[in-house]
Amino acid sequence: MQKKYYNMNSIPPKEVTPGVRGRFVHSEGMTIAWWEIEKDALLQRHSHVHEQVVNVIEGTLQLVVDDRTWILAPGSVMVIPSGVPHEAKGITFCRVIDAFYPVREDYKG
């Protein structure tokens, strides 16, 4: 794969659920997602084969991993292993950067 440059601000956001919008970049092996999550928006409990690393940049995010609730603020990072059920809710408006391995084919296009 060739080196590529992206300006995330020029990528149109995709709303994956009400109040949760993402911009996505895909490499050969992973997906980077820049999320904007509205206050009270909920990404319902789910799991996937992808390992996920959640990085909160702005705001406060409630993350439930397995059955434990975490409150993440700027600078917080949570690693979610493959197959582990989780959900997220914006306590305030949030900006979050997630890294997924392997590539999230469902976020392409």
VENBEL-V11488 format. One record per residue. N is the residue number from 0. RES is the residue in one letter. D_CENTER is the distance of its C-alpha to the mean C-alpha in Angstrom with 2 decimals. Layout:
BEGIN
N_RES_D_CENTER, N_RES_D_CENTER
END
This chain:
BEGIN
0_M_23.86, 1_Q_24.84, 2_K_23.23, 3_K_21.26, 4_Y_20.40, 5_Y_17.79, 6_N_17.73, 7_M_14.26, 8_N_16.23, 9_S_18.28, 10_I_15.66, 11_P_15.82, 12_P_12.75, 13_K_12.18, 14_E_12.03, 15_V_10.54, 16_T_12.14, 17_P_14.34, 18_G_12.95, 19_V_9.30, 20_R_9.43, 21_G_7.61, 22_R_9.64, 23_F_9.65, 24_V_12.03, 25_H_13.43, 26_S_15.97, 27_E_18.35, 28_G_16.39, 29_M_12.66, 30_T_9.82, 31_I_8.11, 32_A_5.57, 33_W_6.73, 34_W_5.83, 35_E_9.01, 36_I_9.41, 37_E_13.13, 38_K_15.25, 39_D_15.71, 40_A_13.11, 41_L_12.18, 42_L_9.75, 43_Q_12.65, 44_R_13.31, 45_H_12.59, 46_S_12.63, 47_H_12.52, 48_V_14.34, 49_H_11.51, 50_E_11.25, 51_Q_7.82, 52_V_7.98, 53_V_6.14, 54_N_8.10, 55_V_9.26, 56_I_11.36, 57_E_13.01, 58_G_13.86, 59_T_13.70, 60_L_11.05, 61_Q_12.58, 62_L_11.03, 63_V_13.45, 64_V_13.59, 65_D_16.71, 66_D_18.85, 67_R_18.20, 68_T_16.69, 69_W_15.20, 70_I_15.09, 71_L_12.95, 72_A_14.32, 73_P_14.15, 74_G_14.61, 75_S_13.14, 76_V_11.37, 77_M_10.79, 78_V_11.32, 79_I_10.98, 80_P_13.66, 81_S_14.08, 82_G_15.34, 83_V_14.59, 84_P_14.08, 85_H_11.51, 86_E_10.56, 87_A_9.10, 88_K_11.37, 89_G_11.90, 90_I_15.17, 91_T_15.53, 92_F_13.89, 93_C_10.77, 94_R_9.23, 95_V_6.18, 96_I_5.76, 97_D_4.10, 98_A_7.18, 99_F_8.26, 100_Y_12.01, 101_P_13.81, 102_V_12.89, 103_R_11.01, 104_E_14.23, 105_D_13.12, 106_Y_10.97, 107_K_14.17, 108_G_16.70
END
